[in-house]
Amino acid sequence: MIDGVAGMKHPADGAGLHVGIIMDGNGRWAAARGLPRFEGHRRGVEALRRTVRAANELGVRYLTVYSFSSENWARPPQEIADLMGLLKLFIRSDLHTLEEAGVRVRIIGERDNLKPEIVALLEEAENRTRRNTKLDLIVAFNYGARQEIVEAARALARDVAAGRLNPEDIDEAAFAARLCTAGAPDPDLIIRTSGEMRLSNFLMWQAAYSELVFLPVFWPDFDRAAFEQAIVSFRSRERRFGGVGPAPVAKVASAS
C-alpha cells in the first residue's frame, strides 16, 4: 500500500489504525426493499464479513464493531431472537476462518443477563483466537458506554475502599485500565453508517479525540470501497488532540 513517493502511505492504508464502526441501518435497508427486518440483519452479517476481511487486508490493527447495544433489548422479542440466532451462526460458521486469518476475537459488554449458551459461544470465540496477533476484532455486544463508565467508577471505588488505591492516584490511565477496552488504544477513527450523526452510547470515553466519519450508506451496503473512503477522509485530517497545528508558512512577496 505505497504511493508513488517512497515511504508515503496510500491514502486508504489502514496500517496500525484502531477503527470503530457503528453498524447502523439494517432495518431501513430492508424496509426500503419491502423485505423483513431479519433479511436486513442477515445481510448485515455479510457486510461484517466483508469488513473484517477488508480491515485485515488494509492493515487495520484493531476493529471494534457495535453489534448489539444494552438498549437493544427493548426491541421486539422475535427480532432479538433473530439477532441471537445470527450471532450463533456467525461464530459457528466463521470462527475457523477468523482463526486462520490471524484475527483475535474479543467481546466487550455485560454477560450476566445472557443465556449460558450465548456466553459459552462468546468464550469459545475468545479462547480459540486468543493467540492471534494480526487483527483484534473487538465486538461490543450487550454493551453501553455509560454503563461501562459506571462500572469503571465502581471498580475504582472498591479499590479505594479496600485500601488498594489512594484517591489522589486516580487519573485517566487508572480509569482507562478499568474499562472494557483496557489494553487497546483509543480508536483513531469511528465510522457510522446510515447517515445518522451520533455515537449512540458507543465508546464515549475512548472516542474523546477520535475522528468521526458519517456515511450515507446503510450497513448491508457497506463494502471495501466505503471503508477505504472513510480511511481516506481520516488520512486527510490533521489531528491536534486539543493542541494547535503547525503555523502556516508565510508567503514572501516577489521582488519583481
Sequence and secondary structure as in RCSB ss.txt:
>XXXX:A:sequence
MIDGVAGMKHPADGAGLHVGIIMDGNGRWAAARGLPRFEGHRRGVEALRRTVRAANELGVRYLTVYSFSSENWAR
PPQEIADLMGLLKLFIRSDLHTLEEAGVRVRIIGERDNLKPEIVALLEEAENRTRRNTKLDLIVAFNYGARQEIV
EAARALARDVAAGRLNPEDIDEAAFAARLCTAGAPDPDLIIRTSGEMRLSNFLMWQAAYSELVFLPVFWPDFDRA
AFEQAIVSFRSRERRFGGVGPAPVAKVASAS
>XXXX:A:secstr
 B SSTT B TT  TT EEEEE   HHHHHHHTT  HHHHHHHHHHHHHHHHHHHHHHT SEEEEEEEEGGGGGS
 HHHHHHHHHHHHHHHHHHHHHHHHTTEEEEEES  TTS HHHHHHHHHHHHHHTT  SEEEEEEEEE HHHHHH
HHHHHHHHHHHTTSS GGG  HHHHHTTSTTTTS   SEEEE TT  S SSSSTTGGGG EEEE SS GGG  HH
HHHHHHHHHHTS   TTS             
